Amino acid sequence: MATVEILYFARLREALGVEREQLMLPAGVGTAGQLRAYLASRGGTWQTEFDPKRPVRIAVNQDLAHAGDPLADGDEVALFPPVTGG
């Protein structure tokens, strides 16, 4: 089983009340999109924040990732809302 380090930023960190966590990926969770769905399955605020209709960006090892991108043991996964600048 793979273990990843998840970092939460901005709105997610505030809403969820957690900055980071180590997570052993459950069976069936092997991609960035599956991780997002798993986090939503925790219910409550997790479900709200990771609802597919809410924009959330995912970076794996500091590279922007897509839903189908695989996760591997030791990966650092950052989750954050889209950011706009002026």
Protein Blocks (a to p, Z undefined) as FASTA:
>chain_A
ZZdddddehjlmmmnopabdcddddehiabfklmmmmmmmngpjlmmmmgmkbccdddee
hiacdfklccdehiacddddddddZZ
